[in-house]
Amino acid sequence: MTELGGFQDRVARVDLSDGSVAYESIDEDDAKQYIGARGLGVKYVFEQGVDVDPLGPDNLLAFMNGPLSGTQVTMSGRIAVCTKSPLTGTVTDSHHGGWSGARLKWAGFDGLLFEGEADEPVYAVVEDGEVELRDASDVWGSGFHETRDALEAEVKGSYGKNLSIMGIGPGGENEVKYACIMNEDDRASGRGGTGCVMGSKNLKAVVVKSTTKMPQPADPETFKEGHQQAMQAITESEVTAPNEGGLSMYGTNVLMNVGEEMDGLPTKNAQYTSTEAMRDAEGVDIDAERVSGENVRENILVDEPTCHSCPVACKKEVEVTAMHKGEEMNVRTESYEYESAYALGPNSGHTDRDAVALMIDRCNDMGLDTIEAGNMMAMAMEMTEQDKLEDIGTDGQSPSARETESHAGLEWGDYETMIDMIEQIARREGDLADLLAEGPRRVAEAKDAHDNSLAVKGQTIAAYDPRALKGMGIGYATSNRGACHLRGYTPAAEILGIPEKVDPYEYEGKGELTAAFQDLHAISDSFDICKFNAFAEGIEEYVLQYNGMTGLDVSEDDLLEAGERIYNLERYYNNLAGFDGSDDSLPERFLEDGIRGQGASEGEYCELEEMKEEYYDHRGWVDGVVPDEKLEELGIDLGPGTGVSAGDSAAPADD
């Protein structure tokens, strides 16, 4: 057990196969080694076994908060969901904000560990340190929004006051490989297919009911010093200052125009590096400004809600009324985010602002990752252009069954079809939807379409083009959960100048910079607090608040080593699952012989091999594998070891 402050010292292990619930303590050494949330969650997943089938009953689905979750710490409303990904085959963790993580802590838990598979649909109710499973048959098949409202009434709570609901839509039920877990605030644990795992277990939702019971710091004076220092940094930052900073004013979509101007916005399945480049080359009517944070704020913003203990309020609630195939549709949603707008807009060949809002809302209701859904449709559009989908149509019929072949595949910028395709993917209705539900790796294998995929380790890239932001190139390649901007957010330095400005087009030094960001974010994900605090706070504020809450006395070096340990544990898991340096790759179009950047990034490509060499040297890895000496150095004593020595030479390059 642990007596560290910030922990409830209680984890529920729920066996869905027989409906049993057992309660466990947190091992204090584990808490010190792996902090909490992401770190502890990955350790639980590791202990469950590396060789488990992601969609089998033995895979573990861990909902974890950290020692700072649900406290007075700024931006501490997050929760981590850890599992083995059905999309990538790697270990994955996916986080969402709102109030779910805080309420789970207030309800008496550090984590919920789901294993097994229920015979019939169930949902879990968490309250006062207990977990109860209830029948979910009545809401199985429903969209998340309908499910949320039905369960709110059933448990007699009120989300926004004493209730949080985390659940899946039809996407998770039908095991779409990139299905996500939503909460009542339209926040998503979006990446890696966590909702697919939840669906495979017949677990529809987790309902957490609790009043506000914030943990108190073990060392109040140290905590107060750190909290005041952090608040000052946040309020003085040009990025996070409440009601002034770019993130507070425009949300994450503040970066849409920035990415466009530096020609770092992947457009038309990354055939271009900006909408301007596409417009100039093809003469089409497309402009990223239409889906930018500035445009959203001026025209469709209706509210600015926030997450637990957050003064920044980056969530931008919008409302649109748009015509779709002759029907007037009204949508109000909180989640008009940069990544969602990029994937469902410019990368799919259009910039219709209101259509993007409709698609985001539909993805949320169906429980699909907006990034993957948009990028999958963009991939299908490029495949259609190259006649790789001639035998498949959006309505499920083969071309021979139609009067014409005009509906085979997807056409660039056809947002009317995209809107309908989202639900079709979630419900696997039709041949094309069923294929796209499998994710980029399986589509590429089925249709010889590897050249059309923007995926790394089976997960597609976010809204940062690695031809213009070289740190994102090595970041995508070495991310432990597949292509991801949030494992190591180098745009903080490359765009925002945090902690200092670096040239985004320069590749030298990016390996070491990326590793530093990866370790830092492993810490914040394990606390579990929002990464956006890193736009203002640094390791000094982290140490003071962590020590103040837990009662520990760790140094900055100690905490950074914990971040390195967590990142290496994930890489070690992946090594045992069969991944090595050959998987630390990028789509060919970003490399030297691919498609060069345009405009401000004219002629640029991503110098991946040079950055990998620097990165591996800094990490102490051998061709992407953690050597046993590094495991010993970091005190990782799980599993058999990789069998690789630091003295081994890297694998020879292919001729």
C-alpha positions in Angstrom: 0.0 0.0 0.0 1.0 3.6 -0.3 0.5 6.5 2.1 1.7 9.1 -0.4 -0.5 12.2 -0.6 -2.7 12.5 -3.7 -3.5 8.8 -3.8 -6.6 7.1 -2.7 -4.7 3.8 -2.4 -7.5 2.0 -4.1 -7.8 0.3 -7.5 -10.7 -1.8 -8.7 -10.0 -4.9 -10.7 -13.2 -5.8 -12.6 -13.4 -9.2 -14.3 -16.2 -8.7 -16.8 -16.3 -12.5 -17.6 -17.8 -13.4 -14.2 -18.8 -9.9 -13.0 -16.5 -10.0 -9.9 -14.8 -6.9 -8.5 -11.7 -7.0 -6.3 -10.0 -4.1 -4.7 -6.3 -3.5 -4.5 -3.8 -1.1 -3.0 -1.2 0.8 -4.8 2.4 -0.4 -4.3 4.4 2.5 -2.9 7.5 1.6 -4.8 5.5 1.4 -8.0 4.0 4.8 -7.3 7.5 6.3 -6.8 8.9 4.6 -9.9 6.0 5.2 -12.3 4.2 8.2 -10.7 0.6 7.3 -11.6 -1.9 7.5 -14.5 0.1 6.7 -17.7 3.1 5.3 -16.0 1.3 3.0 -13.6 -1.3 2.2 -16.2 1.3 1.0 -18.7 2.9 -1.1 -15.9 -0.4 -2.8 -15.3 -0.8 -3.5 -19.0 2.7 -4.8 -19.2 2.1 -7.2 -16.3 -1.0 -8.5 -18.0 1.2 -9.8 -20.8 2.7 -8.5 -24.0 1.4 -11.2 -26.3 -2.3 -10.8 -25.5 -4.8 -10.3 -28.3 -5.9 -6.6 -28.2 -9.5 -7.7 -28.7 -9.3 -10.8 -26.5 -10.5 -11.1 -22.9 -7.0 -11.1 -21.5 -6.2 -7.6 -22.7 -6.4 -5.1 -19.9 -8.2 -1.8 -20.1 -7.0 0.5 -17.4 -8.7 3.8 -16.5 -6.1 5.6 -14.4 -5.7 9.0 -12.7 -2.5 10.3 -11.1 -1.4 11.9 -7.8 -2.3 15.4 -9.0 -5.6 14.5 -10.7 -8.6 16.2 -9.1 -6.5 18.4 -6.9 -6.1 22.2 -6.9 -3.2 21.8 -9.4 -4.0 23.8 -12.5 -5.4 21.7 -15.4 -5.6 18.5 -13.3 -8.8 17.2 -14.8 -7.4 14.5 -17.0 -7.6 10.7 -17.0 -5.5 8.1 -18.9 -6.8 5.0 -20.6 -4.1 2.4 -21.1 -4.3 -0.9 -23.1 -2.8 -2.8 -25.9 -3.9 -1.1 -29.1 -5.9 -3.0 -31.7 -4.9 -0.3 -34.3 -1.2 -0.5 -33.8 -0.4 -3.6 -31.7 1.7 -1.4 -29.4 1.0 -0.4 -25.9 -1.1 2.8 -25.9 -2.4 5.4 -23.5 -5.1 7.9 -24.5 -6.2 10.8 -22.3 -9.2 13.1 -22.1 -10.1 16.2 -20.1 -13.3 17.4 -18.6 -14.1 16.1 -15.1 -13.9 12.3 -15.4 -10.4 11.9 -13.9 -11.2 14.3 -11.0 -14.5 12.5 -10.2 -12.9 9.1 -10.3 -10.4 10.4 -7.7 -13.2 11.9 -5.6 -15.2 8.7 -5.8 -12.3 7.0 -4.0 -10.2 5.4 -6.8 -6.8 5.7 -8.4 -7.8 3.3 -11.2 -10.2 0.9 -12.7 -8.8 -2.3 -14.3 -11.2 -4.1 -16.7 -10.3 -7.6 -17.9 -12.4 -10.4 -19.4 -15.5 -10.1 -21.6 -19.1 -9.7 -20.5 -21.6 -12.1 -22.0 -24.1 -9.3 -22.5 -23.6 -5.5 -22.6 -22.9 -3.9 -19.2 -21.9 -0.6 -17.8 -20.1 0.2 -14.6 -21.2 2.5 -11.8 -18.5 3.9 -9.5 -19.5 5.6 -6.3 -18.2 5.8 -2.7 -15.3 3.4 -3.3 -17.4 0.7 -4.9 -18.0 -0.5 -8.4 -21.2 -2.1 -9.6 -22.0 -3.6 -13.0 -25.4 -3.1 -14.5 -27.2 -4.2 -17.7 -26.6 -1.9 -20.7 -28.7 -3.8 -23.2 -31.1 -0.9 -23.6 -28.4 1.5 -24.7 -26.3 -0.9 -26.8 -26.4 0.3 -30.4 -27.1 3.9 -29.4 -24.9 6.9 -30.1 -22.9 8.2 -27.2 -25.0 11.3 -26.7 -28.2 9.3 -26.4 -26.4 6.8 -24.1 -25.1 9.7 -21.9 -28.6 11.1 -21.4 -30.2 7.7 -20.7 -27.6 6.7 -18.1 -27.8 10.2 -16.5 -31.5 9.6 -15.8 -31.0 6.0 -14.8 -28.4 6.7 -12.1 -30.2 9.8 -11.0 -27.2 12.1 -11.3 -26.4 15.3 -13.2 -23.3 15.6 -15.3 -21.6 18.9 -14.7 -22.6 18.6 -11.1 -22.0 15.2 -9.6 -21.7 12.8 -12.5 -19.2 11.9 -15.2 -19.9 9.4 -18.0 -17.3 7.7 -20.2 -18.5 5.5 -22.9 -18.5 4.3 -26.5 -20.7 4.7 -29.5 -21.5 2.2 -32.3 -17.8 2.5 -33.4 -16.6 0.8 -30.3 -19.4 -1.8 -30.3 -18.5 -2.8 -33.9 -14.8 -2.9 -33.1 -13.7 -0.1 -35.5 -10.0 -0.1 -34.9 -9.8 3.6 -34.1 -13.0 3.8 -32.0 -12.6 6.1 -29.0 -14.0 6.7 -25.5 -16.1 9.8 -25.1 -17.2 11.7 -22.0 -20.1 13.9 -21.3 -18.2 17.0 -22.3 -17.4 15.7 -25.8 -13.8 15.1 -24.7 -12.3 11.9 -26.2 -9.6 9.4 -25.3 -9.3 9.4 -29.0 -6.2 7.6 -30.3 -5.2 4.0 -30.4 -8.6 2.3 -30.4 -9.4 2.4 -26.7 -13.1 2.4 -27.5 -12.6 -0.7 -29.7 -11.1 -2.6 -26.7 -14.0 -1.4 -24.6 -16.5 -2.6 -27.2 -14.8 -6.0 -27.4 -15.4 -6.4 -23.7 -19.1 -5.5 -24.1 -18.5 -2.6 -21.7 -20.7 0.3 -22.9 -19.9 2.9 -20.3 -18.3 3.8 -17.0 -20.4 6.2 -14.8 -18.7 8.0 -12.0 -20.8 9.6 -9.3 -19.2 11.8 -6.7 -19.3 15.1 -4.9 -16.2 17.3 -4.8 -13.6 15.8 -2.5 -10.2 17.3 -3.5 -7.2 15.6 -1.9 -5.2 17.8 0.4 -1.4 18.2 0.0 0.9 16.2 2.4 3.2 19.2 2.5 1.0 22.3 2.3 3.8 24.9 2.3 5.7 23.3 -0.6 2.5 22.8 -2.5 1.4 26.4 -2.0 4.7 27.7 -3.3 4.6 25.5 -6.4 0.9 26.3 -7.0 1.4 30.0 -6.8 4.5 29.8 -9.0 2.6 27.8 -11.6 -0.4 30.1 -11.6 1.8 33.1 -12.2 3.5 31.4 -15.1 0.2 30.5 -16.7 -1.3 34.0 -16.3 1.8 35.6 -17.7 2.2 33.3 -20.7 1.2 34.7 -24.2 -0.2 31.2 -24.9 -2.2 30.4 -21.8 -3.1 33.7 -20.1 -6.8 33.5 -19.4 -8.9 35.5 -21.9 -5.8 36.8 -23.5 -3.4 34.1 -24.6 -3.8 32.4 -28.0 -4.9 29.1 -26.5 -7.5 30.7 -24.3 -8.9 32.9 -27.0 -9.0 30.5 -29.9 -8.4 27.0 -28.5 -6.1 24.5 -30.1 -7.3 25.8 -33.5 -5.2 28.9 -33.0 -2.6 26.9 -34.9 -4.6 26.5 -38.2 -3.5 29.8 -39.7 0.0 29.4 -38.2 0.5 26.0 -39.9 -0.9 27.3 -43.1 1.5 30.3 -43.1 4.6 28.2 -42.6 3.5 25.6 -45.1 3.3 23.0 -42.4 -0.4 22.0 -42.8 -0.8 18.6 -44.5 -3.4 19.1 -47.2 -5.0 16.6 -49.6 -3.6 13.6 -47.8 -0.3 15.5 -47.5 0.2 15.9 -51.2 0.6 19.6 -50.3 1.9 21.4 -47.3 -0.8 24.1 -47.2 -4.2 24.9 -48.7 -2.6 27.8 -50.6 -0.2 25.4 -52.3 -3.2 23.2 -53.3 -5.2 26.2 -54.5 -2.3 27.5 -56.6 -1.6 24.1 -58.1 -5.1 23.0 -58.9 -7.2 26.2 -59.0 -9.6 24.9 -56.4 -11.5 27.0 -53.8 -9.9 26.0 -50.6 -8.6 28.2 -47.7 -7.5 27.0 -44.2 -8.6 30.4 -42.7 -12.3 29.3 -43.1 -11.8 26.5 -40.5 -9.4 28.5 -38.3 -9.8 29.3 -34.6 -10.2 33.0 -35.5 -13.0 32.3 -37.9 -14.7 29.9 -35.4 -14.6 32.5 -32.7 -16.0 35.3 -34.8 -18.8 33.3 -36.4 -20.0 30.2 -34.6 -18.6 30.3 -31.0 -21.4 30.1 -28.4 -19.7 29.2 -25.1 -16.2 28.6 -23.5 -16.6 25.9 -20.9 -13.6 24.5 -19.1 -12.2 21.4 -17.4 -11.6 20.9 -13.7 -9.2 23.5 -12.2 -8.4 25.2 -15.5 -8.4 29.0 -16.0 -7.4 28.7 -19.6 -10.7 27.5 -21.0 -9.4 26.2 -24.4 -12.6 24.4 -25.1 -14.6 26.2 -27.7 -18.3 25.3 -27.9 -19.8 26.0 -31.3 -23.3 25.9 -32.9 -24.0 25.6 -36.6 -27.1 25.1 -38.7 -26.3 23.6 -42.1 -28.1 21.9 -44.9 -27.1 18.3 -45.5 -28.8 16.6 -48.5 -31.8 18.8 -48.2 -32.2 18.4 -44.5 -31.5 21.2 -42.0 -29.1 20.0 -39.3 -28.4 21.9 -36.0 -25.3 20.9 -34.1 -23.8 22.2 -30.8 -20.5 20.7 -29.8 -17.5 21.5 -27.6 -14.8 20.0 -29.7 -13.9 22.1 -32.8 -10.2 21.3 -32.4 -7.2 21.9 -34.6 -6.5 18.2 -35.2 -10.1 17.4 -36.0 -10.5 20.3 -38.3 -7.3 19.5 -40.2 -8.2 15.8 -40.8 -11.8 16.3 -41.7 -11.1 19.5 -43.6 -7.9 20.5 -45.5 -6.4 17.0 -45.4 -9.6 15.7 -47.0 -9.6 18.4 -49.7 -12.1 21.0 -48.5 -12.5 23.8 -45.9 -16.2 24.0 -45.3 -16.4 25.2 -41.7 -19.9 24.1 -40.8 -19.5 20.7 -42.5 -16.5 20.1 -40.3 -18.6 20.9 -37.2 -21.2 18.4 -38.4 -18.5 15.7 -38.9 -16.9 16.4 -35.5 -20.2 16.0 -33.8 -21.0 12.8 -35.7 -17.6 11.3 -34.9 -18.2 12.1 -31.2 -21.6 10.5 -31.2 -20.4 7.5 -33.1 -17.3 7.3 -30.9 -14.6 7.6 -33.6 -11.2 9.2 -33.4 -11.6 12.4 -35.5 -8.0 12.4 -36.7 -8.1 8.8 -37.9 -11.6 9.1 -39.4 -10.6 12.1 -41.4 -7.3 10.7 -42.5 -8.9 7.4 -43.5 -11.3 9.2 -45.7 -8.5 11.2 -47.2 -6.6 8.0 -47.9 -9.7 6.6 -49.6 -10.0 9.7 -51.7 -6.5 9.3 -53.0 -7.0 5.6 -53.6 -10.2 6.5 -55.6 -8.2 8.9 -57.7 -5.7 6.1 -58.4 -8.5 3.6 -59.2 -7.7 1.4 -56.2 -11.3 1.2 -55.0 -13.0 0.5 -58.3 -14.6 -2.6 -56.8 -16.0 -0.8 -53.8 -18.7 1.8 -53.4 -19.9 4.1 -50.6 -23.2 2.3 -50.6 -21.8 -1.2 -50.2 -22.7 -2.4 -53.7 -20.2 -3.5 -56.3 -20.0 -1.2 -59.4 -21.7 -3.9 -61.5 -24.7 -3.6 -59.3 -25.1 0.1 -60.1 -26.2 1.9 -63.2 -22.8 3.8 -63.2 -19.5 3.6 -61.4 -19.7 7.3 -60.4 -20.1 6.4 -56.7 -17.2 4.1 -56.4 -14.9 5.2 -53.6 -14.7 8.8 -52.4 -14.1 12.0 -54.3 -11.8 14.8 -52.9 -13.6 17.4 -50.8 -17.0 15.5 -51.0 -18.0 16.5 -47.5 -21.6 15.5 -48.1 -20.6 11.9 -48.5 -18.1 12.2 -45.7 -20.8 13.2 -43.2 -22.7 10.0 -44.0 -19.6 7.9 -44.2 -18.8 8.5 -40.5 -21.9 6.6 -39.3 -21.4 4.0 -42.0 -17.9 3.3 -40.7 -19.1 3.2 -37.1 -21.8 0.7 -38.0 -19.7 -1.0 -40.7 -22.5 -0.5 -43.3 -21.2 -1.2 -46.8 -18.0 -2.5 -48.2 -16.0 0.7 -48.2 -17.0 1.6 -44.7 -16.2 -1.9 -43.5 -12.8 -1.6 -45.1 -12.0 1.8 -43.7 -13.1 0.7 -40.2 -10.0 -1.5 -40.1 -7.5 1.4 -40.1 -4.7 2.4 -42.5 -2.4 -0.7 -42.1 -5.1 -3.2 -43.0 -6.4 -1.0 -45.9 -2.9 -0.7 -47.3 -2.4 -4.4 -47.1 -5.8 -5.3 -48.6 -5.5 -2.8 -51.5 -1.7 -2.5 -52.1 -2.1 1.1 -50.9 1.0 1.5 -48.7 1.9 4.7 -50.7 -1.5 6.2 -49.8 -1.1 5.8 -46.0 0.0 8.5 -43.6 0.5 6.0 -40.8 3.4 5.2 -38.5 3.0 1.8 -36.8 -0.6 1.8 -38.0 -1.7 5.2 -36.7 -1.9 8.3 -38.9 -0.2 11.6 -38.4 -1.6 14.8 -36.8 -1.8 18.3 -38.2 2.0 19.0 -38.3 3.8 18.3 -41.6 7.3 16.8 -40.9 8.7 18.5 -44.0 8.2 21.8 -42.2 8.5 20.8 -38.6 11.4 18.3 -38.4 10.9 17.6 -34.7 7.5 16.2 -35.5 9.2 13.9 -38.1 11.4 12.2 -35.5 8.5 12.5 -33.0 6.0 10.6 -35.2 8.6 8.0 -36.0 9.7 7.2 -32.4 6.3 7.7 -30.7 5.5 4.5 -28.7 1.8 4.6 -29.7 2.1 5.2 -33.4 2.3 8.6 -35.1 1.4 11.2 -32.5 2.0 14.9 -31.8 1.4 14.5 -28.0 4.2 12.0 -27.1 6.7 14.9 -27.6 5.3 18.2 -28.6 8.2 19.8 -30.3 6.0 22.5 -32.0 6.2 24.2 -28.6 9.8 25.1 -29.5 9.5 25.1 -33.2 6.4 27.4 -33.4 5.9 28.9 -30.0 9.5 29.3 -28.8 9.0 27.3 -25.6 11.3 26.9 -23.8 13.3 28.6 -26.5 12.8 29.1 -30.3 14.4 26.6 -32.6 14.3 26.6 -36.4 11.5 24.2 -37.5 13.2 23.5 -40.8 16.5 22.4 -39.1 16.9 18.7 -38.4 20.1 18.8 -36.3 19.4 18.7 -32.6 15.8 17.5 -33.0 16.6 14.0 -31.8 17.7 15.2 -28.4 15.0 17.8 -28.3 12.3 15.3 -29.0 13.5 12.9 -26.4 13.4 15.7 -23.8 9.8 16.5 -24.7 8.9 12.9 -24.6 10.2 12.4 -21.1 8.6 15.6 -19.9 5.2 14.6 -21.3 5.5 11.2 -19.7 5.7 13.0 -16.4 2.6 15.3 -17.0 0.6 12.3 -18.4 1.4 10.4 -15.2 0.5 13.2 -12.9 -2.2 13.4 -14.9 -2.4 17.1 -15.9 -2.9 18.8 -19.2 0.1 19.1 -21.5 -0.9 22.7 -22.1 0.5 23.7 -18.8 4.0 23.0 -20.3 3.5 26.1 -22.4 4.0 28.0 -19.2 5.2 25.7 -16.4 8.5 23.8 -16.3 10.2 21.1 -14.3 10.6 23.4 -11.3 6.9 23.9 -10.9 6.3 20.2 -11.5 8.7 19.2 -8.7 7.2 21.6 -6.2 3.6 20.6 -6.8 4.4 16.9 -6.9 6.5 17.0 -3.7 3.9 19.2 -2.0 1.0 16.9 -2.9 2.8 13.5 -2.2 5.1 14.5 0.6 8.1 13.2 -1.3 11.4 15.1 -1.7 12.4 14.3 -5.3 14.8 16.4 -7.3 14.3 17.7 -10.8 16.7 15.0 -12.0 14.8 12.3 -10.1 11.5 13.4 -11.8 13.1 13.5 -15.2 14.5 10.1 -14.7 11.0 8.8 -13.9 9.8 10.3 -17.2 12.6 8.5 -19.0 11.8 5.3 -17.2 8.2 5.4 -18.3 9.1 6.1 -21.9 11.6 3.2 -21.9 9.1 0.9 -20.3 6.7 1.5 -23.2 9.5 1.0 -25.7 10.5 -2.2 -24.0 6.9 -3.5 -24.2 6.9 -2.7 -27.9 10.2 -4.4 -28.4 8.9 -7.6 -26.8 5.8 -7.3 -29.1 8.1 -7.3 -32.1 8.8 -3.6 -32.8 12.3 -2.2 -33.4 14.0 0.5 -35.4 12.6 -0.6 -38.7 9.2 0.5 -37.4 10.5 4.0 -36.5 9.6 5.1 -40.0 7.6 7.7 -41.9 5.4 7.6 -45.0 7.6 7.9 -48.1 6.1 11.1 -49.3 7.8 13.0 -46.4 11.2 11.7 -47.2 13.9 12.7 -49.7 12.4 10.9 -52.7 8.8 11.8 -51.8 6.9 15.0 -52.3 8.9 18.1 -51.3 7.5 21.0 -49.4 6.0 24.0 -51.1 5.8 27.7 -50.4 7.5 28.6 -47.1 8.8 25.0 -46.9 9.8 24.9 -50.6 12.0 21.9 -51.3 12.0 20.6 -47.7 11.9 16.9 -46.8 12.3 15.1 -43.5 15.9 13.9 -42.8 14.7 11.0 -40.7 17.7 8.7 -40.7 20.0 11.5 -39.5 17.6 12.4 -36.7 17.1 8.7 -35.7 20.9 8.2 -35.3 21.1 11.3 -33.0 17.9 10.1 -31.1 19.1 6.6 -30.6 22.5 7.7 -29.4 20.9 10.1 -26.9 18.4 7.4 -25.7 21.1 4.7 -25.5 19.1 2.4 -27.7 20.4 -0.1 -30.2 18.5 0.2 -33.5 15.3 1.2 -31.7 15.7 -1.5 -29.0 16.2 -0.8 -25.3 19.4 -2.7 -24.2 19.3 -4.7 -21.0 21.9 -2.3 -19.5 19.4 0.6 -19.9 16.6 -1.4 -18.3 18.9 -2.1 -15.3 20.1 1.6 -15.2 16.5 2.8 -14.9 15.4 0.0 -12.5 13.0 -1.6 -14.9 12.8 -5.2 -13.6 9.8 -6.5 -15.4 9.8 -9.2 -18.0 12.7 -11.2 -19.6 14.7 -8.2 -21.0 15.2 -7.7 -24.7 18.4 -9.7 -24.9 20.2 -6.7 -26.5 23.4 -5.3 -25.1 24.5 -1.7 -25.4 27.6 -3.1 -27.1 25.7 -4.6 -29.9 26.0 -2.9 -33.3 22.9 -1.5 -35.0 21.3 -3.6 -37.7 22.8 -3.0 -41.1 20.9 -0.8 -43.4 19.1 -2.4 -46.3 21.0 -2.3 -49.6 
